[in-house]
Amino acid sequence: MFGAVEKLLMKIAKAVLQQVLQGLQQQLKAVEDEAMQPMRQVLEQVTNGVWKGVGADAFVDEVSSIHLPGAGVVREQINTFHGNLVRAAEIMEEADKKASQSANQVVELFRKVFA
């Protein structure tokens, strides 16, 4: 009975983790699509001459030195968190296998002793 409950809980935990990982991937895509790419497009337009002068230069400098790196930091933090969760899932799977092996060894030992 305990094995069935354990398996069910592991299945639920894995499903939840997969949903979290998918959500992180969606957030990463949103940072790229909704923040970084539009900023790059505007920078390209400005540097191609749509806007000229000191204001344009200041705008390009600020977006290039502050906004894009800031969005990049967010992207990297999401990537790091995603990687950490993947590693946690691997550790969880490994621990589950080791626990199952240990439980099976104990069951086998009892069978030998009490058989």
N, C-alpha and C positions, 0 to 999 in steps of 0.2 A: 504493500500500500504506500509506504513512504517513497519508494522509487517512482511510482506513478505521479505522486504529488510533486516530487522534486523535478521530474521531467516536464510537467506542466508549467511549473514556475520558471524553469530555464527557458522553455519555449516562449512564455510571455515576456521574460526579460529580453530575450533576443529580438522579439518583434518590436518591443518598445525602443530598444537601442537602434534598430534599423530605421524606425520612424524619425528618431532624433538625428541620425546621420543624414537621412534624406532632407530633413529640414535645414540642416547646416549647409548642404550642397545648394539648396534653393537660396539661402541667404548669401552665399558666396556668389552665386550667379546674379543676384539682385545688386550686390555691391559693384560688380563688374558692369552689368547692363545699365543700371540706373544712376550710378555715380561716376565711375571711372571713364567709361566710354563716352558719355556725353561731354565730360570735361575735356577729354582728348579731342573730340570733334570741334568744340568751341576754340580750343587752343590752335588747332590746325587752321581754322577759318581766320582767326586773328593774325596768326603768323603769315598767312597767305595774302594779307592786305585788306581784309574786310574792315579792320579798324586800325588806324595808324596813329602814332604819336606817343607822347609820354604816358598817357593814361593806358593805352594799349600795352605798352611795354611793362608798366606796373602790374596790369592785370595778368599778363602772361607770367611774369615773375612770381606773383602771389599764388596763382593756380599751380604753377610748376613746382614751387618750393614748399607750399603749405598744404593745399587741398589734395593734390594727387598723392603725395606721400602719406597723408593722413588716411585716405581711403585705402592705400596699400597696406598700412598698418592693420586696419580692420580686416582686410582680406587675409593677411598673414596670421592674425589671431584666430580667425575662423578655421584656417587650414591647420594650425597647430592644435586647436581644440578637437577638430575632426580626427586628426592623427592620434591624439591621446585617447579618444573614445574607441577608435579601431583597436589600438593596443590593449585597452581595458577589456574589450570583447575577446581578444585573443587570450588574455590572462584568465578571464572568466571561463572560457571554453577549456583551457588547459587544467584549471583547478577542478572543474566539473569532472573531467576525465580521470584525474588523479583520485578524486574522492570516490568515484564509482569503482575504480580499480581497488582502492583500499577496502571499500565495503564488500566487494566481491571476494577479496582475500580473507576477510574476517568470516564471511559466510562459509567459504570453503574450509577454513580452519575448524569452525564449529561442526561442519558435516563430518570431517575426519575424526574429530574428538568424540562426537556423540553418535557416530554411525555404528 
